[in-house]
Amino acid sequence: MVKQDRSSPARRASDRGRLGRLSQERVLTAALGLVDREGLSALSMRRLGSELGVEAMALYRYASNKDALLDGLVEALYLELEERLGPDGRAGTDWRAGLHRIARATYDVCLAHPRAVPLLATRLLAVPLARRPAAVLRDHERVLALLRGAGFDETAASAVFRAFTAWLLGYVTVELRPMVDNPDETDPGFRLGLHRLSPKELPTLRETAASLAERGGPEGLAAGLDALLDGFSGGGSPSAASR
């Protein structure tokens, strides 16, 4: 979560930009918009300050450093997830339907902000559980509460949570990997750059590349999730969850 550092010398810098005084929401919205347009490499305090019409130092009231700003972007993605799920995000005891709903909403958020998606791995790999943004923790709680409410015990719920999270983030990552080598090419093979792949060493990859380049979409997400969850259909038994 982005926190204000009221003891920072940056308090002396004006935070009144072109559109009025800054707020945490305005800073994160501008940061996410910049990343959406130009990628994570374009994000810096100086560049973001320029976008908002303030000195970079003014931003340190809302993010104490670059890592805090990146964590704020992660939270912004999860806040958008909460909006898509709505107030009844935890409603119901059908755990499989609930997980499918969460997975689809997460997929939609990621496809809306593909250039910010790497943060879901890099920041959550760097930040321990108790220090993760509040919206991320609420997502963890949402999934675990759904499973416990459906009768899974602690051990089984943890196993399903790990498998669900791994599949969801892994699927999105594979879905968003760049595949097109030359977008100006009309020939499928040259468009994918297959001439760069050795037919002797990589024959199967060359043959499958066109299929790999097609997105699996929400249908692939749902089918894979169903296949995964079939292994956990034993409910609250730890032994069933480990099969």
Contacts in CASP RR format, 6 or more apart in sequence:
PFRMAT RR
TARGET T0000
AUTHOR 0000-0000-0000
METHOD contacts of the structure
MODEL  1
MVKQDRSSPARRASDRGRLGRLSQERVLTAALGLVDREGLSALSMRRLGS
ELGVEAMALYRYASNKDALLDGLVEALYLELEERLGPDGRAGTDWRAGLH
RIARATYDVCLAHPRAVPLLATRLLAVPLARRPAAVLRDHERVLALLRGA
GFDETAASAVFRAFTAWLLGYVTVELRPMVDNPDETDPGFRLGLHRLSPK
ELPTLRETAASLAERGGPEGLAAGLDALLDGFSGGGSPSAASR
1 71 0 8 1.000
1 72 0 8 1.000
1 75 0 8 1.000
1 133 0 8 1.000
1 134 0 8 1.000
2 24 0 8 1.000
2 27 0 8 1.000
2 28 0 8 1.000
2 62 0 8 1.000
2 63 0 8 1.000
2 68 0 8 1.000
2 69 0 8 1.000
2 71 0 8 1.000
2 72 0 8 1.000
2 75 0 8 1.000
3 63 0 8 1.000
3 64 0 8 1.000
3 68 0 8 1.000
4 24 0 8 1.000
4 61 0 8 1.000
4 62 0 8 1.000
5 60 0 8 1.000
5 61 0 8 1.000
5 64 0 8 1.000
6 61 0 8 1.000
8 60 0 8 1.000
8 61 0 8 1.000
8 64 0 8 1.000
9 57 0 8 1.000
10 57 0 8 1.000
10 58 0 8 1.000
10 59 0 8 1.000
10 60 0 8 1.000
10 61 0 8 1.000
11 61 0 8 1.000
12 57 0 8 1.000
13 54 0 8 1.000
13 55 0 8 1.000
13 57 0 8 1.000
13 58 0 8 1.000
13 60 0 8 1.000
14 54 0 8 1.000
14 55 0 8 1.000
14 58 0 8 1.000
15 21 0 8 1.000
15 22 0 8 1.000
15 54 0 8 1.000
15 58 0 8 1.000
15 59 0 8 1.000
15 61 0 8 1.000
16 22 0 8 1.000
16 54 0 8 1.000
17 52 0 8 1.000
17 53 0 8 1.000
17 54 0 8 1.000
18 52 0 8 1.000
18 53 0 8 1.000
19 26 0 8 1.000
19 52 0 8 1.000
22 52 0 8 1.000
22 54 0 8 1.000
22 58 0 8 1.000
22 59 0 8 1.000
22 61 0 8 1.000
22 62 0 8 1.000
23 62 0 8 1.000
24 62 0 8 1.000
26 52 0 8 1.000
27 48 0 8 1.000
27 52 0 8 1.000
27 59 0 8 1.000
27 62 0 8 1.000
27 63 0 8 1.000
28 72 0 8 1.000
28 73 0 8 1.000
28 75 0 8 1.000
28 76 0 8 1.000
29 76 0 8 1.000
30 48 0 8 1.000
30 51 0 8 1.000
30 52 0 8 1.000
31 43 0 8 1.000
31 48 0 8 1.000
31 69 0 8 1.000
31 72 0 8 1.000
31 73 0 8 1.000
31 76 0 8 1.000
32 73 0 8 1.000
32 76 0 8 1.000
32 77 0 8 1.000
32 113 0 8 1.000
32 116 0 8 1.000
34 42 0 8 1.000
34 43 0 8 1.000
34 47 0 8 1.000
34 48 0 8 1.000
34 51 0 8 1.000
35 42 0 8 1.000
35 43 0 8 1.000
35 73 0 8 1.000
35 113 0 8 1.000
35 115 0 8 1.000
35 116 0 8 1.000
36 113 0 8 1.000
36 115 0 8 1.000
36 116 0 8 1.000
38 115 0 8 1.000
39 115 0 8 1.000
39 116 0 8 1.000
40 115 0 8 1.000
40 116 0 8 1.000
40 118 0 8 1.000
40 119 0 8 1.000
43 69 0 8 1.000
43 70 0 8 1.000
44 56 0 8 1.000
44 66 0 8 1.000
45 56 0 8 1.000
45 59 0 8 1.000
45 60 0 8 1.000
45 63 0 8 1.000
45 66 0 8 1.000
45 69 0 8 1.000
46 56 0 8 1.000
48 56 0 8 1.000
48 59 0 8 1.000
48 69 0 8 1.000
49 55 0 8 1.000
49 56 0 8 1.000
49 58 0 8 1.000
49 59 0 8 1.000
52 59 0 8 1.000
59 69 0 8 1.000
63 69 0 8 1.000
63 72 0 8 1.000
67 123 0 8 1.000
67 126 0 8 1.000
70 119 0 8 1.000
70 122 0 8 1.000
70 123 0 8 1.000
71 123 0 8 1.000
71 127 0 8 1.000
71 132 0 8 1.000
71 133 0 8 1.000
72 133 0 8 1.000
73 116 0 8 1.000
73 119 0 8 1.000
74 119 0 8 1.000
74 120 0 8 1.000
74 123 0 8 1.000
74 124 0 8 1.000
74 132 0 8 1.000
74 133 0 8 1.000
74 136 0 8 1.000
75 133 0 8 1.000
75 134 0 8 1.000
75 135 0 8 1.000
75 136 0 8 1.000
77 109 0 8 1.000
77 110 0 8 1.000
77 113 0 8 1.000
77 116 0 8 1.000
77 119 0 8 1.000
77 120 0 8 1.000
78 133 0 8 1.000
78 135 0 8 1.000
78 136 0 8 1.000
78 138 0 8 1.000
78 139 0 8 1.000
79 135 0 8 1.000
80 109 0 8 1.000
80 112 0 8 1.000
80 113 0 8 1.000
81 102 0 8 1.000
81 105 0 8 1.000
81 106 0 8 1.000
81 109 0 8 1.000
81 135 0 8 1.000
81 139 0 8 1.000
82 135 0 8 1.000
82 138 0 8 1.000
82 139 0 8 1.000
84 105 0 8 1.000
84 108 0 8 1.000
84 109 0 8 1.000
85 101 0 8 1.000
85 102 0 8 1.000
85 105 0 8 1.000
85 142 0 8 1.000
89 101 0 8 1.000
89 102 0 8 1.000
89 142 0 8 1.000
90 142 0 8 1.000
90 145 0 8 1.000
90 146 0 8 1.000
92 98 0 8 1.000
92 146 0 8 1.000
93 149 0 8 1.000
93 150 0 8 1.000
94 150 0 8 1.000
95 146 0 8 1.000
95 147 0 8 1.000
95 149 0 8 1.000
95 150 0 8 1.000
95 152 0 8 1.000
96 226 0 8 1.000
96 229 0 8 1.000
98 146 0 8 1.000
99 143 0 8 1.000
99 146 0 8 1.000
99 164 0 8 1.000
99 225 0 8 1.000
99 229 0 8 1.000
100 222 0 8 1.000
100 225 0 8 1.000
102 139 0 8 1.000
102 142 0 8 1.000
102 143 0 8 1.000
102 146 0 8 1.000
103 164 0 8 1.000
103 168 0 8 1.000
103 221 0 8 1.000
103 222 0 8 1.000
103 225 0 8 1.000
104 218 0 8 1.000
104 221 0 8 1.000
104 222 0 8 1.000
106 168 0 8 1.000
106 172 0 8 1.000
107 168 0 8 1.000
107 171 0 8 1.000
107 172 0 8 1.000
107 175 0 8 1.000
107 217 0 8 1.000
107 218 0 8 1.000
107 221 0 8 1.000
110 117 0 8 1.000
110 120 0 8 1.000
110 172 0 8 1.000
110 175 0 8 1.000
110 176 0 8 1.000
111 172 0 8 1.000
111 175 0 8 1.000
111 176 0 8 1.000
114 176 0 8 1.000
117 172 0 8 1.000
117 173 0 8 1.000
117 176 0 8 1.000
120 169 0 8 1.000
120 172 0 8 1.000
121 169 0 8 1.000
121 173 0 8 1.000
124 132 0 8 1.000
124 136 0 8 1.000
129 137 0 8 1.000
129 140 0 8 1.000
140 161 0 8 1.000
143 161 0 8 1.000
143 164 0 8 1.000
143 165 0 8 1.000
144 157 0 8 1.000
144 158 0 8 1.000
144 161 0 8 1.000
147 156 0 8 1.000
147 157 0 8 1.000
147 160 0 8 1.000
147 161 0 8 1.000
148 154 0 8 1.000
148 157 0 8 1.000
150 235 0 8 1.000
151 235 0 8 1.000
151 236 0 8 1.000
152 160 0 8 1.000
152 232 0 8 1.000
152 235 0 8 1.000
152 236 0 8 1.000
152 241 0 8 1.000
153 236 0 8 1.000
153 237 0 8 1.000
153 238 0 8 1.000
155 238 0 8 1.000
155 241 0 8 1.000
156 232 0 8 1.000
156 235 0 8 1.000
156 236 0 8 1.000
156 237 0 8 1.000
156 238 0 8 1.000
156 240 0 8 1.000
156 241 0 8 1.000
157 236 0 8 1.000
159 232 0 8 1.000
159 238 0 8 1.000
159 241 0 8 1.000
159 242 0 8 1.000
160 229 0 8 1.000
160 232 0 8 1.000
160 241 0 8 1.000
163 228 0 8 1.000
163 232 0 8 1.000
164 225 0 8 1.000
164 228 0 8 1.000
164 229 0 8 1.000
167 224 0 8 1.000
167 225 0 8 1.000
167 228 0 8 1.000
168 221 0 8 1.000
168 225 0 8 1.000
171 220 0 8 1.000
171 221 0 8 1.000
171 224 0 8 1.000
175 215 0 8 1.000
175 216 0 8 1.000
175 217 0 8 1.000
179 192 0 8 1.000
179 209 0 8 1.000
179 212 0 8 1.000
179 213 0 8 1.000
180 191 0 8 1.000
180 192 0 8 1.000
180 213 0 8 1.000
181 190 0 8 1.000
181 191 0 8 1.000
181 192 0 8 1.000
181 193 0 8 1.000
181 196 0 8 1.000
182 190 0 8 1.000
182 191 0 8 1.000
182 193 0 8 1.000
183 191 0 8 1.000
185 191 0 8 1.000
185 193 0 8 1.000
188 210 0 8 1.000
189 195 0 8 1.000
189 209 0 8 1.000
189 210 0 8 1.000
192 209 0 8 1.000
192 210 0 8 1.000
192 213 0 8 1.000
194 206 0 8 1.000
194 209 0 8 1.000
197 205 0 8 1.000
197 206 0 8 1.000
197 209 0 8 1.000
199 206 0 8 1.000
231 240 0 8 1.000
231 243 0 8 1.000
232 240 0 8 1.000
232 241 0 8 1.000
233 240 0 8 1.000
234 240 0 8 1.000
234 241 0 8 1.000
235 241 0 8 1.000
END
